[in-house]
Amino acid sequence: MQRRVERLFKYSRITNEFRRLSFESFILDGRPQPVKNAFACAKAYLEYFSRLRSGRNNSIALLGKSGSGKTHLLIAVANSLLSQGVGVLYFPWIEGMNDLKSNFEVISDKVQQLKQVEVLFIDDLFKGRKTVTDFQLEQLFDMINYRYLNHLPIMVSSEKDIDQLCTIDEAIGSRIYEMCKDFTVILKGDKSLNYRIAGKL
């Protein structure tokens, strides 16, 4: 089992720094209620994962304010799942899309991995340029639709809420909504949600 777990961690593309992130290392004291809600949602998702993973509503989305801990919490879920022998693939939006474009000869193999892995974690979805490219939408729809049809879980972090995701692409946004609707938290509020600057307010 331990050798399988190590292989899964290596395959996951989660960095050594991110491997140290856990629920125990997430600081809740003094954090705003939306952050506490996201923490509770992520913990509940992990707790119920084995029971919901093959259903329609088998996914989780933490959306909203930058710096509110969305990535930390979903990495904590990913690390816990990997430790249990569940395959997770980490796909940071900007770097991931740049990687797909870097070599069109192997793009189909890379997308197949993203489509078929047990759990796909898309981090910072639609971060970066204001206009999403046709290439990005085509690849993302291919991934999301395959996973939607085959009941394969996704984890999503984004600064966009569901309405904004649907405005960018309704087919993608509506699928994410349906997959994640039982485990979605929208983190809205002022700069106090951003732990990077909260101490300076």
N, C-alpha and C positions, 0 to 999 in steps of 0.2 A: 504493500500500500504506500509506504513512504517513497519508494522509487517512482511510483505513478504520480504522487503528489509533486515531487520535484520536477518531473517531466512536464506536468501541467503548468506549474509556475513558470518554467522556462518558455513554454509555448505561449503563455498568456500575454507576453509583452509588457507585463507589469514590472516596472523598474525596482531595483533593490530598495530605493528610498520609499517607494509606494508600498512595498511589501511590509514595511514597518507600521503602516497605518492600520488602526483598529478602532473598534468602538470604545475600548478602554482609553485610548490616547486622544479621543475627541473631547475637547473641553466644553462642558455644558454650563458650568457655573456662570451666572450673569448674562447668559446669552438670551436673546429675544425669543418669544414664544414660537414664532414660525420655525426657528432653528431647532427648538426642542421637538416640534411636531415632525420635522424631517428626520430627526434622530429616531423617534418612536416608530415612524413609518418604515425606515430602513431595518430596524431591529425586528419589527413584525414580519416584514417581507422575508427576511432570513429564516425566521422561526417557522413560517408556513410554506417555505419554498418547496419542500418535498411533496406537499399535498397539492399545490397549485401548478406545478411546473408544466404539466401536460394539458392544462385547460386553456380557455381563451384568454382569461384575465390573469396571465402568469408573469407579468412584467412590472417594472417600477420606473417612475420618472420623478426626478427632483429638479424643479424648474424655478428660474427667477434670479434673484440678486447675486451678482458676482461676489466671491469671497465669503459666502454664507456656509460653506462646508459641504456642498453637494458632492464634489469629487471625493473628498475624504470619506464620507459616509458610504458611497457606492463602492469605493475601493475596499472599505472594511467588509462590505457584503461579499465582494469578489474574493478577497483573501480567505474569508471563512468558507465559502463554497469550494475554493480550490483545495483547502485543507481537508475537506470532506471527500475529495476525489471528483468534484464536478468541474468540467472544463469551462474556462472563461477566457474570452479573448478581448483585450483592451484595445479600443479604437479611438484615439484622440482625434477629433474631427479634422483639424488643419493638417497635422502631421500625417494622419492616415490617408487623407485625400491626396496629399502631395506624393505619398508613397505609391498610391495606385497609379498616378499619372507618370511616375518616373520610368516605368518600363511596361509598355503596352503588350509586350510578348508574354508576360506572366500575369497580366491583370485578371484574367479569367480564373486562374488558380487562386489568387489572393481573395477575390470576391467569393469564390466557392467556400473558402475557409470561413469567411465572415458570415456566410449564409448558413453554414452547417454546424458551427461550433455549438456546444450545449447552451452556453449563455454568451451573448454579445453585449459588451458595455461600450456604448457610444458616448464619449465625454466631450462636453462643450459643443453640442450639435449646433450647426450654423454660426459658429463663432467666426470672426474675421470679416472678410469683405461684405459690403452692404448687399450686393447682388449675388445670389447663389447661381452658380453656373449650371448649364444644361447637363454637363458631364457629372457634376456632383449629384444633381437630382436623379439622373438616370441610375447611377450606381447605388444611391441610397434607396431608391424605390425597389430596385432588384433585391437588395438585402432585406428590407423591411417586409416586403410582400411575401417573399419566400418564407420568412420566419413566421409571419402572420398566418399563412396558409397551413404551415406545418406545426403550429403551436410550439415554437421555440422561443424561449424567453429573451427579452432585451432589458437592459438597464440604460437609462438615458439621463444625462444631465445637460441642461441648456439654460441660457439666460432668457430664452423665449418661453412664453406661456403657450398653452394649447391653441388659443385663438391665433397667435402669431405664427405658430407652426403650420396651422391650416391655411393661413394667408399666403405663406411661402409655397406650400403645396398641399392641397386639401386631401389628396389620396394618401400621402405620407402621414400628415398630421392626424387624420381621422383613424388610421390604423394604430398609430402610437397611442392615441387616446383610448381606443377600445382595449388594447393590450394592457395598458397601465392604469386604467380608471380606478381600480380598487386600491392602488398604491401610488397615488400622485400627490405631491405637495408643491404648492406654488409659494415661493418665498418672496413676499412683497413687503416693502417697508423702506425706511430711511437708511442712512449709512451705518447705523448701529448693527445692521445685519452683517456687514463686511468685517470679519475678524481682523483683517489686515490693517484696518484704519480705525476700528472701534475704540481702541485704547488712546487714540489721539484726539477724540471728539471732546 
